[in-house]
Amino acid sequence: MQEDKFKVLNYAMHYGVVLGFFWAFKYLFHIGATYYSYLDFIYQSLGIGTFFLMYYLTTRYRDKANDGNISYLHCVAFTVLLCFFASLIEAVVSYFHYTVIDPSYISSLNKKLFDIMKQMDFSDDFLREAERVSIGPLYYTVSQIFGNVIFGLILSLIYGFIISKKIKIQ
């Protein structure tokens, strides 16, 4: 049983590197879309490609590491770990974007957020407190990691039904 946990972790790390570099590559188009709007189409298209790549990596794990058999929970655990490790790689690129490439990006996001809160008639005390707290690049990077893990969890619940196969007893 202990060996199975290390196998899941090992494959999730290795395949997470593949998915992480794909997400980092995709994120480069997100950065470029702030300067050239047509790059946003490529970014969105690559986002759709994420579903296919995750499906491929999970089925490959099932076939290579588990001889074609995987339970539902095993599939869910692998896919969530896959997204976690991939999001760590993407987080490096996004943090670099927030701090080096475009340091004003976070402040423009915060400004848009405060404008929306003002339109929604939040109290002045709440708005002053929200401006005082000031959300920084590290917060956005960590929230992106959590968002990717939650995305992986939701997708894994679906993939678990599609990819899992019962173990055949001979």
Kinemage of the C-alpha trace (Angstrom):
@kinemage 1
@onewidth
@group {chain A} dominant
@subgroup {mainchain}
@vectorlist {calphas} color= white
{ca met a 1} P 0.000 0.000 0.000
{ca gln a 2} L 2.841 2.365 0.847
{ca glu a 3} L 4.403 1.603 -2.531
{ca asp a 4} L 1.146 2.573 -4.285
{ca lys a 5} L 1.154 5.979 -2.580
{ca phe a 6} L 4.699 6.645 -3.736
{ca lys a 7} L 3.806 5.463 -7.247
{ca val a 8} L 0.872 7.888 -7.437
{ca leu a 9} L 3.023 10.710 -6.110
{ca asn a 10} L 5.913 9.889 -8.448
{ca tyr a 11} L 3.752 9.762 -11.565
{ca ala a 12} L 1.784 12.850 -10.515
{ca met a 13} L 5.030 14.785 -10.159
{ca his a 14} L 6.404 13.638 -13.508
{ca tyr a 15} L 3.188 14.191 -15.425
{ca gly a 16} L 2.597 17.391 -13.459
{ca val a 17} L 5.791 18.780 -14.966
{ca val a 18} L 4.387 18.154 -18.448
{ca leu a 19} L 1.058 19.778 -17.614
{ca gly a 20} L 2.821 22.582 -15.727
{ca phe a 21} L 4.986 23.518 -18.687
{ca phe a 22} L 1.888 23.444 -20.879
{ca trp a 23} L 0.119 25.797 -18.459
{ca ala a 24} L 3.204 28.038 -18.289
{ca phe a 25} L 3.304 28.156 -22.096
{ca lys a 26} L -0.414 28.955 -22.130
{ca tyr a 27} L 0.135 31.705 -19.540
{ca leu a 28} L 2.634 33.388 -21.845
{ca phe a 29} L -0.258 34.019 -24.232
{ca his a 30} L -2.217 35.521 -21.337
{ca ile a 31} L 0.654 37.941 -20.769
{ca gly a 32} L 0.869 38.721 -24.471
{ca ala a 33} L -2.893 39.291 -24.685
{ca thr a 34} L -2.513 42.453 -22.610
{ca tyr a 35} L -0.474 43.888 -25.494
{ca tyr a 36} L -1.999 42.093 -28.508
{ca ser a 37} L -5.647 41.181 -28.094
{ca tyr a 38} L -5.627 38.439 -30.747
{ca leu a 39} L -3.368 36.340 -28.495
{ca asp a 40} L -6.306 35.936 -26.131
{ca phe a 41} L -7.910 33.596 -28.680
{ca ile a 42} L -4.842 31.349 -28.565
{ca tyr a 43} L -4.861 31.489 -24.768
{ca gln a 44} L -8.513 30.395 -24.661
{ca ser a 45} L -7.891 27.657 -27.232
{ca leu a 46} L -5.006 26.294 -25.185
{ca gly a 47} L -7.313 26.361 -22.168
{ca ile a 48} L -9.578 23.929 -23.969
{ca gly a 49} L -6.506 21.821 -24.720
{ca thr a 50} L -5.983 21.437 -20.975
{ca phe a 51} L -8.970 19.091 -20.772
{ca phe a 52} L -7.528 16.834 -23.457
{ca leu a 53} L -4.007 16.857 -22.021
{ca met a 54} L -5.244 16.014 -18.524
{ca tyr a 55} L -7.367 13.195 -19.926
{ca tyr a 56} L -4.393 11.855 -21.869
{ca leu a 57} L -2.042 12.014 -18.869
{ca thr a 58} L -4.541 10.337 -16.568
{ca thr a 59} L -5.280 7.508 -18.998
{ca arg a 60} L -1.576 7.099 -19.630
{ca tyr a 61} L -1.036 6.789 -15.871
{ca arg a 62} L -3.817 4.205 -15.687
{ca asp a 63} L -2.337 2.167 -18.524
{ca lys a 64} L 1.395 2.477 -17.724
{ca ala a 65} L 1.456 2.403 -13.938
{ca asn a 66} L -1.622 0.336 -13.145
{ca asp a 67} L -1.802 -2.117 -16.037
{ca gly a 68} L -5.048 -0.583 -17.316
{ca asn a 69} L -6.887 -0.703 -13.968
{ca ile a 70} L -7.706 2.237 -11.734
{ca ser a 71} L -10.404 2.842 -9.165
{ca tyr a 72} L -12.530 5.964 -9.038
{ca leu a 73} L -10.851 7.399 -5.916
{ca his a 74} L -7.409 6.526 -7.234
{ca cys a 75} L -8.191 8.456 -10.418
{ca val a 76} L -9.475 11.437 -8.438
{ca ala a 77} L -6.376 11.485 -6.203
{ca phe a 78} L -4.010 11.282 -9.155
{ca thr a 79} L -5.749 14.066 -11.090
{ca val a 80} L -5.814 16.417 -8.100
{ca leu a 81} L -2.122 15.796 -7.431
{ca leu a 82} L -1.402 16.280 -11.122
{ca cys a 83} L -3.039 19.713 -11.041
{ca phe a 84} L -1.258 20.640 -7.808
{ca phe a 85} L 2.211 19.947 -9.177
{ca ala a 86} L 1.393 21.581 -12.511
{ca ser a 87} L 0.112 24.690 -10.766
{ca leu a 88} L 3.415 25.091 -8.923
{ca ile a 89} L 5.203 25.482 -12.246
{ca glu a 90} L 2.593 27.895 -13.567
{ca ala a 91} L 2.825 29.852 -10.289
{ca val a 92} L 6.484 30.623 -10.944
{ca val a 93} L 5.628 32.154 -14.317
{ca ser a 94} L 2.650 34.094 -12.998
{ca tyr a 95} L 4.605 35.448 -10.014
{ca phe a 96} L 7.361 36.531 -12.394
{ca his a 97} L 4.681 38.274 -14.449
{ca tyr a 98} L 3.211 40.047 -11.425
{ca thr a 99} L 6.525 41.224 -10.017
{ca val a 100} L 8.931 41.689 -12.953
{ca ile a 101} L 7.180 41.839 -16.324
{ca asp a 102} L 4.180 43.989 -15.353
{ca pro a 103} L 4.232 45.164 -11.720
{ca ser a 104} L 1.254 47.446 -12.381
{ca tyr a 105} L -0.919 44.436 -13.338
{ca ile a 106} L -1.945 43.728 -9.733
{ca ser a 107} L -2.788 47.347 -9.009
{ca ser a 108} L -4.969 47.489 -12.138
{ca leu a 109} L -6.777 44.324 -10.995
{ca asn a 110} L -7.303 45.843 -7.552
{ca lys a 111} L -8.613 49.068 -9.116
{ca lys a 112} L -11.137 47.115 -11.197
{ca leu a 113} L -12.174 45.200 -8.088
{ca phe a 114} L -12.740 48.383 -6.089
{ca asp a 115} L -14.693 49.952 -8.953
{ca ile a 116} L -17.003 46.933 -9.007
{ca met a 117} L -17.420 47.089 -5.225
{ca lys a 118} L -18.312 50.795 -5.451
{ca gln a 119} L -20.938 50.044 -8.098
{ca met a 120} L -22.419 47.366 -5.830
{ca asp a 121} L -22.904 49.967 -3.063
{ca phe a 122} L -20.589 48.533 -0.453
{ca ser a 123} L -20.286 50.701 2.649
{ca asp a 124} L -17.549 53.327 2.779
{ca asp a 125} L -16.030 51.683 5.870
{ca phe a 126} L -15.753 48.372 4.045
{ca leu a 127} L -14.169 50.029 0.996
{ca arg a 128} L -11.600 51.883 3.139
{ca glu a 129} L -10.704 48.653 4.946
{ca ala a 130} L -10.427 46.764 1.653
{ca glu a 131} L -8.095 49.420 0.223
{ca arg a 132} L -5.995 49.298 3.383
{ca val a 133} L -5.512 45.520 3.169
{ca ser a 134} L -4.179 45.736 -0.414
{ca ile a 135} L -3.884 42.398 -2.158
{ca gly a 136} L -0.396 41.652 -3.517
{ca pro a 137} L 1.266 39.336 -6.041
{ca leu a 138} L 1.798 36.523 -3.560
{ca tyr a 139} L -1.916 36.430 -2.748
{ca tyr a 140} L -2.844 36.191 -6.429
{ca thr a 141} L -0.241 33.486 -7.032
{ca val a 142} L -1.395 31.348 -4.095
{ca ser a 143} L -5.042 31.815 -5.055
{ca gln a 144} L -4.154 30.690 -8.575
{ca ile a 145} L -2.633 27.495 -7.142
{ca phe a 146} L -5.776 26.826 -5.078
{ca gly a 147} L -7.959 27.608 -8.071
{ca asn a 148} L -6.073 25.100 -10.212
{ca val a 149} L -6.371 22.422 -7.527
{ca ile a 150} L -10.121 23.023 -7.210
{ca phe a 151} L -10.373 22.898 -11.013
{ca gly a 152} L -8.514 19.572 -10.902
{ca leu a 153} L -10.851 18.250 -8.212
{ca ile a 154} L -13.986 19.118 -10.180
{ca leu a 155} L -12.554 17.701 -13.383
{ca ser a 156} L -11.323 14.581 -11.608
{ca leu a 157} L -14.832 13.831 -10.357
{ca ile a 158} L -15.914 13.671 -13.988
{ca tyr a 159} L -12.808 11.895 -15.265
{ca gly a 160} L -13.134 9.324 -12.497
{ca phe a 161} L -16.314 7.993 -14.090
{ca ile a 162} L -14.843 7.981 -17.582
{ca ile a 163} L -11.333 6.660 -16.895
{ca ser a 164} L -11.789 4.240 -13.984
{ca lys a 165} L -11.846 0.569 -14.777
{ca lys a 166} L -12.710 -2.285 -12.482
{ca ile a 167} L -9.944 -4.665 -11.581
{ca lys a 168} L -10.591 -8.003 -13.232
{ca ile a 169} L -10.114 -10.978 -10.910
{ca gln a 170} L -8.841 -14.047 -12.709
